């Protein structure tokens, strides 16, 4: 006598069972994102603070230069006919015979002085700029400049670029700017894919914090909503900053060369004329 035992046919796992298996996995990913977002914030926040403050101050560099070096940058009385440029250069060279003449910057406005730039071997990559009153050919003073920038502007630029830490500061700035993308992307994922289903909310729920929340939830909501509003600005800040960095900036330069995105160079040759011998090597030889 045989008997059969009724057995349930094999079925797929129920929804609660699937949720039980996938729940720890999602929680683990979320915990990883939280830690990554936190440590990236600790690493990037000092850079962002210093960059924002120094960039704001750097925007007022012309006004600060006038406060610090106004007696050299501007003339006492504007008016009359300027003295010949050769006479102004001669006055500058008489007061500072060291080095060689590099360039002369004529006044941009009637109240500006003429800048006679000298290349001095002792200054390395910097130059000595002599400021001359164009109306009297009187030497108003001199400054050690860097590519036309005053010492104050140069100091602010170095602080903005490398925190006055040299190569270490440049590398830190570049890495921090790169990790800013990780910081922003991780925060967006945590906010939009949170456990309370914010993704299914309206745009108001994503862009604005929950006013009914209290304590840590309220602080977290303010933090997340502020981050959403600043997302595009932070990514734009990072992208534009990386183009001036050492390694990412070099790759950007290569991309410009490959895509032909640079401004066209001025062709100084007449139609049908042949370039002079050694033009590649000495094209700047006669610029002085």
C-alpha positions in Angstrom: 0.0 0.0 0.0 1.4 3.2 -1.0 0.5 6.6 0.2 1.3 9.9 -1.1 2.4 12.9 0.9 1.0 16.2 -0.2 3.7 18.7 -0.5 3.5 22.3 -1.5 5.0 23.1 -4.9 8.2 25.1 -4.8 7.5 28.7 -4.8 9.7 31.8 -4.9 10.6 33.6 -1.7 7.9 35.9 -0.3 8.3 39.6 -0.3 9.1 39.8 3.4 11.8 37.2 3.0 13.4 39.0 0.1 13.3 42.2 2.1 15.0 40.4 5.0 17.8 39.3 2.7 18.3 42.6 0.9 17.8 44.8 4.0 21.2 44.2 5.6 22.9 44.7 2.2 21.2 48.1 1.7 22.0 49.1 5.2 25.6 48.2 4.7 25.8 50.3 1.6 24.1 53.2 3.4 26.5 53.0 6.3 29.4 53.0 3.9 28.0 56.1 2.2 27.5 57.9 5.5 31.1 57.3 6.6 32.4 58.2 3.2 30.4 61.4 3.2 31.5 62.3 6.7 35.2 61.7 6.2 35.1 63.5 2.8 33.5 66.4 4.5 36.1 66.6 7.2 38.8 66.4 4.5 37.3 69.0 2.1 35.7 71.5 4.6 38.9 73.3 5.6 39.8 73.7 1.9 36.4 75.0 1.0 36.4 77.5 3.8 39.9 78.9 3.0 39.2 78.9 -0.7 35.9 80.7 -0.3 37.4 83.4 2.0 40.6 83.9 0.0 38.7 84.0 -3.2 36.4 86.6 -1.8 39.3 88.7 -0.7 41.2 88.2 -4.0 38.2 89.6 -5.8 39.0 93.0 -4.1 42.7 92.8 -4.9 42.7 96.0 -7.1 41.1 98.0 -4.2 43.5 96.5 -1.7 46.4 97.4 -4.0 45.3 101.0 -4.1 45.2 101.1 -0.3 48.6 99.5 0.1 50.5 100.9 -2.8 48.5 103.9 -3.9 51.4 106.3 -3.7 53.2 104.2 -6.4 50.3 103.2 -8.5 48.8 106.6 -9.0 50.1 110.1 -9.8 49.6 113.1 -7.5 48.2 115.4 -10.2 46.8 114.1 -13.5 46.8 116.3 -16.5 49.0 117.9 -19.1 51.0 116.1 -21.7 53.0 113.0 -20.8 56.7 113.1 -21.1 58.3 111.0 -23.9 58.4 107.3 -23.0 62.1 107.1 -23.5 62.6 109.8 -20.8 60.4 107.9 -18.4 62.4 104.7 -19.0 65.7 106.6 -18.6 64.5 107.9 -15.2 63.6 104.4 -14.1 67.0 103.0 -15.2 68.9 105.8 -13.6 67.2 105.1 -10.2 67.5 101.3 -10.7 70.4 100.4 -13.0 70.4 96.7 -11.9 69.1 94.0 -14.2 67.8 94.4 -17.8 64.7 96.0 -19.3 61.9 93.4 -19.7 58.8 95.4 -20.6 57.1 98.7 -20.2 53.4 99.0 -19.3 51.9 102.4 -20.2 49.2 103.9 -18.0 45.7 102.4 -18.4 44.1 105.7 -17.2 45.1 109.3 -16.7 45.8 108.8 -13.0 48.0 105.7 -13.4 51.8 105.6 -13.4 54.0 104.0 -16.0 55.4 100.6 -15.0 59.0 99.8 -16.1 59.6 96.1 -15.5 63.2 95.0 -15.0 64.5 91.4 -15.0 66.9 91.0 -12.0 68.7 87.7 -11.7 68.7 87.8 -7.9 64.8 87.8 -7.9 64.5 84.5 -9.9 61.1 84.3 -11.5 59.9 87.6 -10.0 60.6 91.1 -11.5 61.4 94.6 -10.2 58.8 97.1 -11.3 59.6 100.8 -11.2 56.7 103.2 -11.1 57.2 106.5 -13.0 55.0 109.6 -13.1 54.2 110.0 -16.8 53.8 113.7 -16.5 57.0 114.6 -14.7 59.2 111.4 -15.3 59.6 111.2 -11.5 60.2 107.8 -10.0 57.4 107.1 -7.5 58.8 103.9 -6.1 59.4 100.2 -6.9 57.9 96.8 -6.0 59.0 93.2 -6.4 56.2 91.9 -8.7 55.3 88.5 -10.1 53.9 88.6 -13.7 52.7 92.1 -13.1 51.0 91.3 -9.7 51.9 93.3 -6.6 53.3 91.5 -3.5 49.9 91.7 -1.8 48.1 90.2 -4.8 50.8 87.5 -5.2 50.5 86.6 -1.5 46.7 86.3 -1.8 47.0 84.3 -4.9 49.4 81.8 -3.3 47.2 81.5 -0.3 44.2 80.7 -2.6 46.2 78.3 -4.7 48.4 76.3 -2.2 47.8 77.7 1.3 51.4 78.8 1.3 52.4 75.2 1.7 54.2 74.9 -1.6 53.8 71.6 -3.5 52.1 69.9 -0.6 49.5 72.6 -0.5 48.9 72.4 -4.3 48.4 68.6 -4.0 46.1 69.0 -1.1 44.0 71.6 -2.9 43.7 69.3 -6.0 42.8 66.2 -4.0 40.2 68.2 -2.0 38.7 69.6 -5.1 38.5 66.1 -6.6 36.9 64.7 -3.5 34.3 67.4 -3.5 32.5 65.4 -6.2 32.4 62.4 -3.9 31.1 64.6 -1.1 28.3 66.1 -3.2 27.3 62.8 -4.9 27.2 60.8 -1.6 25.1 63.4 0.1 22.6 63.5 -2.8 22.3 59.7 -2.7 21.7 59.6 1.1 19.1 62.4 0.9 17.2 61.1 -2.1 17.3 57.5 -1.2 16.7 57.8 2.5 14.7 55.3 4.6 11.7 57.6 4.6 11.2 57.5 0.9 12.2 61.0 0.0 12.6 60.0 -3.6 8.8 59.6 -3.9 8.1 62.9 -2.3 7.4 66.1 -4.1 10.1 68.6 -5.2 9.2 70.6 -2.0 10.2 67.6 0.1 13.5 67.3 -1.6 14.4 71.0 -1.7 13.1 72.1 1.7 13.6 70.5 5.1 10.8 69.0 7.2 9.6 71.8 9.5 7.9 69.3 11.8 11.2 67.5 12.5 13.0 68.1 15.8 16.5 67.6 17.1 19.0 65.7 14.9 16.4 65.1 12.2 15.8 68.8 11.8 19.5 69.6 11.7 20.1 66.8 9.1 17.2 68.1 7.0 18.7 71.6 7.0 22.1 70.2 6.1 20.7 68.1 3.2 18.4 70.8 1.8 21.3 73.3 1.8 23.5 70.8 0.1 20.9 70.3 -2.6 20.7 74.0 -3.3 24.5 74.3 -3.4 25.1 71.2 -5.6 25.6 73.0 -9.0 27.7 75.7 -7.4 30.0 73.3 -5.6 30.5 71.1 -8.7 31.1 74.2 -10.9 33.6 75.4 -8.3 35.4 72.1 -8.3 35.5 71.7 -12.1 36.8 75.3 -12.7 39.4 74.9 -9.9 40.7 71.6 -11.3 41.4 73.2 -14.6 44.1 75.3 -12.9 45.5 72.4 -10.8 48.8 70.6 -11.5 47.8 67.2 -12.7 44.2 67.6 -13.6 45.0 70.9 -15.2 47.7 69.3 -17.3 45.1 66.8 -18.6 42.8 69.7 -19.4 45.5 71.4 -21.4 46.0 68.2 -23.4 42.3 68.0 -24.0 42.3 71.6 -25.4 45.2 70.7 -27.6 43.5 67.6 -28.9 40.2 69.3 -29.5 41.8 72.5 -31.0 40.1 74.6 -28.3 42.8 77.2 -27.9 42.5 80.7 -29.2 44.2 81.1 -32.7 47.6 82.6 -32.7 48.3 85.8 -34.6 50.1 85.3 -37.9 52.6 88.1 -38.3 54.0 87.0 -41.6 53.1 88.8 -44.8 51.4 86.7 -47.5 54.0 84.7 -49.4 56.8 85.6 -47.0 59.0 82.8 -45.6 59.6 82.6 -41.8 63.1 83.8 -40.8 65.6 81.1 -39.9 65.5 80.2 -36.2 62.0 81.7 -35.7 60.9 78.8 -33.5 63.9 79.2 -31.2 64.0 83.0 -31.0 60.5 84.2 -31.6 60.6 86.3 -28.4 64.2 87.6 -28.8 63.2 91.0 -30.1 60.2 91.6 -27.9 62.2 93.9 -25.6 
